[in-house]
Amino acid sequence: EVQLVESGGGLVQPGGSLRLSCAAYGFTFTAYSLQWVRQAPGKELEWVSTISRDGASTTYADSVKGRFTISRDNAKNTLYLQLNSLKIEDTAMYYCRLGPYRGQGTQVTVSA
């Protein structure tokens, strides 16, 4: 059974940083590219970033490019998202995603 468990969210001021983690269980971690997506209140789910199976290739939404960094540790079956220079509009529930699967999410709130 695929399980994805996100953590690391919190309340941060504009310009601040957070590091999100996603622990993965129940599948061969190294066999899949993985994504981060987010959903702000009242808005649709938004793709944030994708990383390849070996971590060598990454892509980002224009809204986060240059501020967020996706990475993975295949030895630990863990996906990460480093969030820097956070803006109020980054406030959302953040999820890691594998195909149709995603975890319970971790809340990121950016507020002065």
C-alpha positions in Angstrom: 0.0 0.0 0.0 1.4 3.4 -1.1 1.8 5.8 1.8 3.2 9.3 1.6 3.7 11.3 4.9 4.5 15.0 4.6 5.9 17.1 7.4 7.8 20.3 8.0 5.1 22.9 7.4 4.5 25.8 9.7 3.9 29.5 10.1 6.6 31.8 8.7 7.1 35.4 7.9 7.4 36.7 4.3 11.0 36.1 3.1 11.4 33.2 5.4 12.3 29.5 4.7 10.9 26.1 5.4 12.0 22.6 4.4 9.2 20.1 3.7 9.8 16.3 3.8 7.8 13.4 2.5 8.5 9.9 3.7 7.4 7.2 1.3 6.3 3.7 2.0 4.9 0.7 0.1 6.5 1.1 -3.3 9.9 1.0 -4.9 10.9 4.6 -4.3 13.7 4.6 -6.9 11.3 3.5 -9.7 9.3 6.7 -9.9 9.5 10.4 -10.5 7.7 12.3 -7.7 6.0 15.6 -7.4 5.0 18.3 -5.0 1.7 20.0 -5.4 -0.2 22.5 -3.3 -3.7 23.8 -2.7 -4.6 27.2 -1.4 -8.0 27.8 0.3 -10.7 28.1 -2.4 -8.3 27.3 -5.2 -7.6 24.3 -7.4 -4.7 21.9 -6.9 -1.5 23.5 -8.3 1.6 21.5 -9.5 4.8 22.9 -7.9 7.7 20.7 -8.9 8.8 17.3 -10.3 11.9 15.3 -9.7 13.2 12.4 -11.8 13.8 8.9 -10.4 17.5 9.6 -9.9 17.1 13.2 -8.9 19.1 14.5 -11.9 16.2 16.3 -13.5 13.9 18.8 -11.9 11.2 21.1 -13.1 9.3 23.9 -11.4 6.2 26.0 -11.8 7.1 29.5 -12.9 5.5 30.8 -9.6 8.2 29.1 -7.5 11.2 28.9 -9.9 14.4 30.2 -8.3 12.9 30.1 -4.8 12.0 26.4 -4.2 14.3 23.4 -4.6 13.1 19.8 -4.9 15.4 17.0 -3.9 15.3 13.3 -2.9 17.3 10.9 -0.8 16.8 7.5 -2.4 18.6 5.8 0.5 16.0 7.2 2.9 12.9 6.9 0.7 12.3 10.6 1.3 11.4 13.5 -0.9 12.1 17.1 0.1 11.1 20.6 -0.9 13.2 23.6 0.3 11.1 26.8 0.3 13.0 30.1 0.3 12.0 33.7 0.0 8.4 32.7 0.9 5.6 35.0 -0.2 2.1 35.3 1.2 0.7 33.7 -1.9 2.7 30.5 -1.1 0.3 29.9 1.7 -1.3 26.5 1.0 -1.5 22.8 1.9 1.5 21.1 0.4 1.4 17.5 -0.8 3.8 15.0 -2.3 2.3 13.1 -5.1 2.9 9.8 -6.9 0.4 9.3 -9.7 -3.0 9.2 -8.1 -1.6 9.0 -4.6 -0.8 11.8 -2.2 -0.4 12.2 1.6 -2.4 14.1 4.1 -0.4 17.2 3.4 1.5 19.8 5.5 0.3 23.3 6.0 2.5 26.3 5.0 1.3 29.7 6.2 3.1 32.8 5.2 2.0 35.8 7.2 3.4 38.9 8.7 
